[in-house]
Amino acid sequence: MDPDLDAFFHVMISRVEKGFFKDTIFLEPDCSIDEEAKKFSVVIFVLKASPVLVKTIVRLINERRDEAKYLVFFCPRYTVMCKEILEEGTVLKSLNIYELPYELMPLEKDVLTLDDNESFRNLVLGYNYQPLTLVKHSLQRIEALYGKIPLKFAKGAWSCSVLDALQGKDKESKQEKTDESQYSEIDVLVLVDRTVDLFTPLLTQMTYEGVIDEFFNIKSGIIKVDEHIVDPDTKGPTGTKTMYLFSQEDIMFGETRDLHFNLMKEQFPKKFEEMKSLCEKKNAFKTVAEMTDYVKRLRSLKIPQLKNFFNLNFNLLAHLDTLVAKPGFKQVLEMEIKTITADDVSREVMQNLEMEITKCENRTQLLRVMCLLSLVNNGLSKEQYNTLTKEFVDAFGISELMRILNLDRAGILRKEKTGAAWKSLKDAFKLINEDTQITSNPNDITYTYNIYAPLSVRLVDKLIDNAWTGSEVDKIPGPKRVPKDSRMKLKKALDPSKGERRKVIMVYYVGGITYAEMSCYRLLSEQTGIQFIVATTQFLNGNKMMDAFKDELGSLLKPESLTEVL
């Protein structure tokens, strides 16, 4: 099985049937089938359309050379490239090939993902636009299951092309003719390109879940850590431990994931004590309803596992605390803050960057700061650009030149003064709050990045406020799609007095979302009373974003109309 599908099977098949994974061999380029497994007459391969893993399948089958029956399931699509590799390997005729066309996978009650970890790379570098097709198909499935969404908004070229494909060429007339009395469980759809807000992924996430992602790269709710980190008493050689970070399973994680990391040492034990006291609560009920609610909460705690969850998270937290306390991490945070609060390229940030680069450490983090500096200042001067890129390549090797070229061509690390004016965005969307209070009950989403509110979330908040009829949205480069009479229709759609259920907004990120942005939507949901369901092509952070520009030079194809590929 493709390791990237571990989360999919963990969530979709069963969280109870752990035996499903016990005898599974993960497909990796250097994996092999042991003698015991070779006795099976039926072999099932389940994978994404990865050319590397398809070549691995060819090798494994050719090594066996037996009469076993081979079933291959591609998730979600079987591509032409994969077929060509199987044909060249002379194994195609011996395979039974199927597609497992899953679309949005529910990681949490408020999070859905396509789990396409190459979507940002493919879209921003123009390798292919298949992710847009997957987004369109997933929305068609959502509407088939939950009713046609009456109001749809989009910002950014990718999102607008998806919405155009959904609505057809005559978008305006179709939206006007929609039967508004038709029932839908989702009131509003908002499609947002990741390129609308490239600032946020470059900054360091400061929620508990976000910090875990920064250091351990969460893959669809899963991280792999050294055993000695989560179990310091382990003696002798250690392997890796898989942690499933799902709130339904790890109640301690679910209670603390949205907290600011600096509060964790104080709040984590408190949360544990609260749960323990709930378990010990007796004879304190005045009504049957209170007793029923208590029993439900008690069952959800999974008491036998509570102490284990506490120990795992506490040990992980202790390890993260040592990483966050390192001077290099603090230096990067300081440079980020100074970059987003200054009105021009900070000389101090430039000097600090040059000094840190010469240490040949924190390669990816420093590249993130360079890109942030470029985006915030709408490009660097020729002298600044040449100085930083030359020193970076000298420090980390000529192989970094390809990545810098890709970042330049994508407009993220550039010397031309083009793009969104950061100062006007900062003021229009109130992105900076230097008086942010870091508390267990925050009142502003800026706490997720210390003093910064993600632009993409402020954009959605602005939609609730004025349906994007103000001038602020036009300060962000890229097309937008807004229904006719959007303000009046949105007010009607989100009127809490109409209907018995909470109003629901689905926000769909095309290109990826950060975990800290997810925390913002949970806070926004508490403040507005609106239920936010967030869908995304993948989860992204600054490290994954920088990795997307490695190696090959992107084609950056610009078709006349992205709708043509849909």
N, C-alpha and C positions, 0 to 999 in steps of 0.2 A: 504494500500500500504506500502511496505517496505520503511522506511525512506531513505535507501541507494539508492533507485531508483528515488528519488526526482529529482536529476540532470538529469537523463536519460529522464524522461518525460518532464522536463522543456526544454531540448535541442531538443529532437527528436519529440515530439508531436507538440508543438507550444509555442513560447514565447508570443504569442498574446492571446491565449485562456486561460487566467488566471482562468476563471471559472472552468476549468477542475480540479483545485486543491481545489476549495472552499469547496466542500462537501466531500473531501477525508479524511478518517480516517487513520492515520499512524499506521501500525502494530508494536506494542511494547508488550513486555511480559505482562504488566499490563493493556493493553488497553481494552476498552469495547465498545459495540455498543449501542448508546442511543435509547430511545423509538421511536423517529422520524425515525431513520434509520431502525429500525426493521420492518417498514411498507413496505419496498421495497421487491418485490418478487424475484428479481435477485440480488445476491451479488457476486461481483468480487474481488478476492484476487490476487494481483500482488506482487511477492516477489522473492528474491534470494533463493537458496537452503539452507536456514538456519534452522537447526533442532529446534532452540529455537522458531522461528516464526511459524514453522509448528505446534509445540505444542500449540501455541497461537490460530491458526486456529481451531485446534481440540476442544479447550476449548470454543471458541466463538460459534461454530456450536452446540456443546452439550448444551450450555446454551440456545440457541434459540429453538431447538427442534420443528421446523416448516417445512412447505412444500416449503420453498424458494429454488430457483435454485442456486447452487453454482458453480462458475467457478473459477478455480485456474490456474494462469499463472506463470510458473517458468522461471526466467531469469538468465542465458541463458539455464540452463539444469535442468531436473527433475531427482534427484538422488535416488539410491536404499535406502539410509538411510531415505530420506523423505517419500518414499513409506511405509517403515516399520512403521514409526511413525503414519502415517494416518491409516494403518491397525490396529495397536494396539489401536488406538483411536476409532475404529469402525465407521469411517466416510468416508472411501475410496469409498465405493459404491455409496454414495450420491453426489460425486464430479465429475465434468467434468474437466479433467486435460489437460493442454496444455503447450507447451514450446514456449517461445518467444526468439528464438536463435539469439539475437543481439550479435555482436562481438565488433568491435572497435567503440566507441562512440566519435564523434567529439566535443570536448569541445571548441576548438578554431580552426582557419584556419590552424594552424601549430601543433595542439596537438590532438592525438587520445588516448583513453584509454579503456582497457577492464573493468575498474572499479571493479576489483577483489581485494578487500581490504585485503584478506587473502592470496594472492599469495606468498608474501615473506615468511610469517610464514609457509605456507604449504610446500614450496620448501626447505627452509633452515633447517627446522626441520624434513623433510622427512615424513610429514603426508600423503600427496598424491601429485602426479605429474600432476593432471588435468590441472593446469595452462599452462603446456607445450602443451597439446592438444589444448587448446583454442588459444594459440599463433599460432600454426600451422594452425588451421582452419581459423583464421583471416587473415593470410598471403595468404592462398589459395583464400580467397574471394577477397582480394586486387588485386591479380594477375588476377583473373577472370574479375574484373571490369576495371583495368587499364593496363593490359598487363603483360606478364612475365618479371620479373625484370632480366636484363641480368647479373648483377654482384652482388654476395652475399658474405658477409664476416661474420664471427662469432668469438666471443671470450668468453670462459667460457664453462663449461660442459653442462649447461642447453641450452645455445644458440646453441652449436654445435649439440646437440641431435635433436633440432628442425630443424636445417638446413639439417642434415643427413636425417631426415624423409621426408623433402620436396623434396630433390633431389634423394632419393633412395640410395641403397647400392653403386651403381657405380657413385658416385658423380662427380668425375673428368671427366669421359667420357661424362656424361650428360651435364656438363657445357661447355665442349669443343664443343659439337654438337649443342648447342643452336643457333638458327637462330638469329644472331645479327642484322639482318635487320628488325626483327619483332618489331613493334612499342610498346613502353612502356612509360607511363607517369612518371615512376620512374626509374632513371638511376642506382642507387646503393642502396642495402639494407645492413645495418650493424646491426647485432644482438649482444647485449652486456649483459652479466650477471651482476646483481647487486653485486654479490660476487667478481667480478673483481675489484670493487672499493667500499670497505666498509668504507673507510675513510670519504668520502664526506657526507653521511647522518648523521654521528656522529657530524660533525661540525655545528655550528650555521649559518643558512642562513642570509645574510645581505641585500638582496634586499627587497623592500617594500612588495612584494607578499610573499617572504620567511619569513619575520618577522611575517606577519599575520598568516602564516601557523604554525610557531613555537608556537604561543600563542593561536590560535583559531582552529587549526587543520582543514584546508580546506578539505572538502570532495567533490571531483569532482566539484569544482567551487563554493561551497556553504559553508557559515559559519553561525553559530547561535550565536548572541551576546545579552547581556542584553540591553533592550531598552534604559536605561539611558545612556549607553555608546555612542550610535549614536544620541541620542536626550536628551541632558542633562537637557532640560527644562521640561521633563516629571515629573509630580507630582504623588505622591502616589505609590502604589505597581506597579511594572513593570514586564512584561513577557520577552520573548525572541523575537528577530527580526531576520528574515532570510535575509541574504544578498547574492545576486547572483553576483559573481565576474567574469563576462564575459565581455570581451572588447567590444563585439557587443552591449551590453546593457549599461554598465557603462563606458561611454567614458572617464571619469576622471581616473578611475582605469586602463583602457587600455593604457592611455598615461603615466602612472607613475609606473606601476607594476615592471618594470625592473630596476628602479633607485635604487641606494644605499640608505638605510634607512636614513642615516645621512644627505642626501640632500633634504629629503622630505619637511621639514619645509620651505626651501628656494624655491624649485622648484614647489611645489604644487600650491601655489597662482599664480606663473608665468604661469603655464599651463592653469589655469582657465582664466587669463587675455588674453592669446593668443586666446583662444576659443571665449571669448566675443568679442575681436576685429575682429575676422573673421566674427562673426555674424553681426557686425556693418559696415563691409566693403561695400562700395558702389562706383560705377562709377570708378573703378580702373582697368578695363579690357581693354586690347589692342586687344585681339583676341577673336573669338567665343570659341576657345578651352579653354582659361582661364576662360571664363564665365561658360562653361559647367563643368569644374573641380570644380569651386567654388560652384556651385549648388549641386554637388554630395557630397562635403565635408560638406556643410551646412546641408543637409538632414541627413547625418550620425551622426551629433552632437546631434540630438534629443533635440532641444533647450528648450522645456518646462520642460524637466527633468534635464537639465544641473545643475541648482542651487541645486536641491535636491541631485544629485550625489555628488556635491561639499561638501555640508553640511555633508552627510553621511560619506564620506571619510575623511573629515577634522576632524570630531569628533572622528572617529576611530583612526586616526593618533595621535590625542592628547592623547588618552588613551594609545596607544602603546608606546608613548614617555615616559610616566610615568613608564611603565613596564621596558623599556630598560634602564632607568636611575637608576634602583635599583642596590645597591651594589652587590647583588648575581649574577645578570646577567653579570655585568662587570667582576666579579671575574672569572666566567666560561669562558668568552671570553679570558681573560688573560691566563688562564691555557691552553686553546686550542692552542693559538698562541705559547706559550712556548713549548708545547708538539711537535708541527709539525716543529718547527725551531731548536730544540735541536738535537744533534747527539746521545744522550744517555738519559736514564731516568733521568729527571731533579729532583734533590733532593728538589728543591724549589716547584715544582709541587706536589710531594709526600706529602710534609709538608702541603701545602695549601689544598690538597684533604682531608687529615686526619682531619685538622681543620674544614673544611666545613662540613664534614660528622658528626662530633660531634654536629653540630647545628641542625641536623635532619631536614634540609630544602633542597629544590631543589633536591629531590631524583633522578628523572630521568636524570636531567642534569649532576649530579655528576657521575651517572653510565655511561653515555655517555663518560665522560672524562676518566673514568677508562678503558673503552673499547678502546678508542682512544690511550691511553698510551700503552696498551697491543699490539695493532696492529702496531703502529709506531715503537715499540721496538722489534717486532717479538716475543712477549711474555714477561712476567714479571719474575723476579727472584722468587724463592720459597718464600723467606722472604717477598718480596713486595706483592706478590699475597695473601699470608696468612694474612698479616697485613690489606690490603685494604678490602678483602672480609669479614674478621671477624668483622672489625669495621662497615662495611656497614650493615651486618646482625644484629649486636647489636643495631645499630641506628634505623633501619627501620623495624625490625621484622623478625622472622624466615621464614615467607612466601617468603622473598626475596631469600632464599637459593635455591629454585627450579629454579628461574630465573638465578641465577649465575651458577648453574649446566648446564642449557641449553646453556648459553653463552660460557661456558667452552667447552662443547661437540661440539659446532659449530665452535670452534677455534677463537672466537672473544675476549674472556677474558680468557687468558690461561697463564700457567707458563712455557710451553715448548718453546724453541727458534726455532720456525718453521714459514714458510710463506714468504711473499715477503719482500725483504730488502728495508726498507723505504728510506734510504739514496740514494741508487742507483736509485730508482724510482723518488725520488725528483729531482735528477740531470738530469736523462735521459729525463724526461718529463717537466722539468722546472716548477715544481708545486708551487714553492714559489717565490714571487716577493715582497720583502720588500719595494720597491720603488713605489708600486702601488699608482696611483693618483686617488682619489675619486672625479670624476667629472661627469657632466651630459652627457658627451660624452667620455666614457671610451675607451681605446685602448687595454685593456687586460682583459680577463675574470676573472682574480684574484680578481677584485673588488667585485665579488659576495660573497666572503668569506673573505673580507678585504685584505688578501695577498695570498690567496691560490686558485689555479686553479683546479677544479675537475678533477681527474685522468681520469674518463670515457670520459670527453669531450676532454681532451688532446689526449686520445687514438684515438678518431675519427679524430681529427685534424692531428694526425700522419698518419692516413690512407690516407688522402688527399695528404699528403706530399710524402709518399713513399710506399703506398699500403701495409703497414705492412711487407715490405721486410727487414727492418732493424732489429737490434738485440734488440731494446728497448722493443718491445712487448713481447718478450720471458722472460723478467724480471718479468712479471706479471704471477703468477701461473695460471694454467688452459690451456686446449687445445685451439687451434684456427683453423679456416678454412679459407684458402685463395685460390682463384682460380689460376689456372696455368697461368703464364705470367700476373700476376695481375697488375704489374706496367704499362705495355704497354696498357692493356685493360682499366685500370682506367683512364689513361691520355686521351685515345680516348673517353671514356664515358663522361668525364667532360670537354671536349674541348668546350669552349663557342662559337667558330666560327661555330660549327656544330649544325644545328637546330635553330629554331626561338625562342624557349622558354628558360627560365632559367633552368639550370641543377638542378635535384632534388635528394637528398639523404634522404632515410628514415632510421632513427635510432630507433631501437626497443629495449627497456629496458625490460629484463626478470627479474622481481623481484621488479621493481619500480624505479622511478626517483624523484628527488627533484625539487621544483619550481625554485630554484636558478640555477640548471643545465639547465632548460628550458631557463632562461635568457641568459645563456652562448651561447646557440645555436642561439638565435636571434642576438646576437652581432657577432657571427661567420658568420652568414648569410650575415650581412652587410659588413663584411670585405672581404669575399671570393666571393660574388655574387652568391653563391649556395643557393638554397632554401632547408632548413632543415625541414622535417616533422618528428616529434617525436611521436612514439607510445610507450605505456607502459602498463604493466599489472596493475599498480596502482601508486599513488603518495605516496612518502615515506619521512619521516623526522626522526631525531634521536629519537623523542618520540615514534612514531609509531614503529620504529625498536626495541626499548627496550620493548614495549608492546608485540611484537611478541613472546618474550621469557618467558612470564609469565605463571604461572599455571602448565599445564601438562608438563611432561618430554618428550621431543621430541624423536621419535624413530630413527631419523637420518638414515633411511634406505639407503643403498647404493647398488642399483641393479647393476648387472654386466654391463648392458647397459640401459641407460635411454631411448634409442630408442624403447626398448621393450614395454614401457608403452604408446608409441605414435601409 
